[in-house]
Amino acid sequence: VTGNVVVASGKTLTIDPGVTVKFDSGKALEVEGTLVARGTSSDKVTFTSSAASPAAGDWGYIEFKTGSTGTTFNGEGGYVSGSIFEHCGVEYGGSYSDAVVLGAPYINSCTFTNNEGGNSGGVVGAYRSGGDPVKITNSTFTQNDAIAIRFAQNATITGNTITYNRQGIAVGGGATTITDNVITHNQGAPSTACGIWVRNGSVVTISGNQIMDNGGSGCGSGLHIGGVTATISGNTIVRNIGPGISGGGGGSLSITNNYIADNSADRGGGISIGATSRPIYNISYNRIHGNIATGGEGSALWIRDRTSFGTSVQYRDTYEYNTVTGGTGTSLIFKYDGDPTIRYNNFVHESETYLIYDDGDVGATLDLENNWWGTTDTTNLNA
């Protein structure tokens, strides 16, 4: 590709298995119609640089423009017609800052490696004009100096391996499902989270993922949720730099049946909830173990749930049926302020001085009934 190419509206460009498309410096492919790039498991379609010694950012991008053809699926979710990337390899792109592949409606079993994303760009921009759905499945994103999947909106992201990128997944709005992905060793994004970052206005389901070993300069947590409606369940969230899960802003969060262990943060190594705008949080049936608060406050949990300052209105978070064992910090649980309900949990501290440290307002009420505190010694429980 020696010049920018446009697939016109009403036209279809089909790229056969085994074809390699080489782009000269900065060149791009724009799709106003339909693009079918469909290889096979043994004979892929490859998009790459034409340079003799290729490097990330050599060529531009592939963009599906407003009005381009989406994808039609059958009742079982299988491809029927329309635009598709399947069994493709995309490498050395990203000379512009937004995304290497932008607005593709369906990506399946593809590999993205050695792409560039500028300061905050992505490999795949997982959104389409008008909020049309995007589906990304069974693909590998690795060794990209970029966010692997950027600003996902109304997206289904399932069964992918996302490793050694600047950031894993950034969700930008709409209804998005993120399930059964492996998201590990993503480091260095100037972001609130290096694993998954969900922004305001989203409705998101995050389940069955492995979010592990993410973190580096500029990373705030493994998974961050801000101002959204979210269901977070059945994930393994371990060894991230920053809290395993952090939350802020309003919205409604259900965090259940996750394994959250060995994460390290200044405060709230396991879960850090710092909301100031009417959240409703339910944290239950999680296993929270061996997390670290380097600043001392809450190796397992850091809680702030008072959300209507200057009024009498409070939105109570609920922490129930969790098994929480200690790690490193001054307290196992640190309550900054608010009136959370904390009951029916099993708590066992390790090196922590306090099981719960209440730093909140005078007169605040804590519901701490029916917990197991790791001892029957009433002297310790009354201390």
HELIX and SHEET records of a PDB file:
HELIX    1   1 SER A  129  GLY A  131  5                                   3    
HELIX    2   2 THR A  378  LEU A  381  1                                   4    
SHEET    1   A13 VAL A   5  VAL A   7  0                                        
SHEET    2   A13 LEU A  29  VAL A  31  1                                        
SHEET    3   A13 ILE A  62  PHE A  64  1                                        
SHEET    4   A13 ALA A  99  LEU A 102  1                                        
SHEET    5   A13 GLY A 122  GLY A 125  1                                        
SHEET    6   A13 ILE A 147  GLN A 153  1                                        
SHEET    7   A13 GLN A 167  THR A 179  1                                        
SHEET    8   A13 ALA A 155  THR A 158  1                                        
SHEET    9   A13 VAL A 134  THR A 137  1                                        
SHEET   10   A13 TYR A 106  ASN A 108  1                                        
SHEET   11   A13 ILE A  84  GLU A  86  1                                        
SHEET   12   A13 THR A  34  ARG A  38  1                                        
SHEET   13   A13 THR A  12  ILE A  15  1                                        
SHEET    1   B10 VAL A   5  VAL A   7  0                                        
SHEET    2   B10 LEU A  29  VAL A  31  1                                        
SHEET    3   B10 ILE A  62  PHE A  64  1                                        
SHEET    4   B10 ALA A  99  LEU A 102  1                                        
SHEET    5   B10 GLY A 122  GLY A 125  1                                        
SHEET    6   B10 ILE A 147  GLN A 153  1                                        
SHEET    7   B10 GLN A 167  THR A 179  1                                        
SHEET    8   B10 ILE A 196  VAL A 198  1                                        
SHEET    9   B10 LEU A 223  SER A 233  1                                        
SHEET   10   B10 SER A 202  SER A 207  1                                        
SHEET    1   C14 VAL A   5  VAL A   7  0                                        
SHEET    2   C14 LEU A  29  VAL A  31  1                                        
SHEET    3   C14 ILE A  62  PHE A  64  1                                        
SHEET    4   C14 ALA A  99  LEU A 102  1                                        
SHEET    5   C14 GLY A 122  GLY A 125  1                                        
SHEET    6   C14 ILE A 147  GLN A 153  1                                        
SHEET    7   C14 GLN A 167  THR A 179  1                                        
SHEET    8   C14 ILE A 196  VAL A 198  1                                        
SHEET    9   C14 LEU A 223  SER A 233  1                                        
SHEET   10   C14 ILE A 245  THR A 256  1                                        
SHEET   11   C14 ILE A 271  GLY A 274  1                                        
SHEET   12   C14 LEU A 301  ARG A 304  1                                        
SHEET   13   C14 SER A 331  ASP A 337  1                                        
SHEET   14   C14 TYR A 354  ASP A 358  1                                        
SHEET    1   D13 VAL A   5  VAL A   7  0                                        
SHEET    2   D13 LEU A  29  VAL A  31  1                                        
SHEET    3   D13 ILE A  62  PHE A  64  1                                        
SHEET    4   D13 ALA A  99  LEU A 102  1                                        
SHEET    5   D13 GLY A 122  GLY A 125  1                                        
SHEET    6   D13 ILE A 147  GLN A 153  1                                        
SHEET    7   D13 GLN A 167  THR A 179  1                                        
SHEET    8   D13 ILE A 196  VAL A 198  1                                        
SHEET    9   D13 LEU A 223  SER A 233  1                                        
SHEET   10   D13 ILE A 245  THR A 256  1                                        
SHEET   11   D13 PRO A 279  SER A 284  1                                        
SHEET   12   D13 THR A 318  GLU A 320  1                                        
SHEET   13   D13 THR A 341  ARG A 343  1                                        
SHEET    1   E13 THR A  20  PHE A  23  0                                        
SHEET    2   E13 VAL A  45  SER A  49  1                                        
SHEET    3   E13 CYS A  88  GLU A  91  1                                        
SHEET    4   E13 THR A 111  THR A 113  1                                        
SHEET    5   E13 THR A 140  THR A 142  1                                        
SHEET    6   E13 THR A 161  THR A 163  1                                        
SHEET    7   E13 VAL A 182  THR A 184  1                                        
SHEET    8   E13 GLN A 210  MET A 212  1                                        
SHEET    9   E13 THR A 236  VAL A 238  1                                        
SHEET   10   E13 TYR A 259  ALA A 261  1                                        
SHEET   11   E13 ARG A 287  HIS A 289  1                                        
SHEET   12   E13 THR A 323  THR A 325  1                                        
SHEET   13   E13 ASN A 346  VAL A 348  1                                        
SHEET    1   F 2 THR A  71  PHE A  73  0                                        
SHEET    2   F 2 TYR A  79  GLY A  82 -1                                        
SHEET    1   G 2 SER A 264  ARG A 267  0                                        
SHEET    2   G 2 ILE A 292  GLU A 297  1                                        
END                                                                             
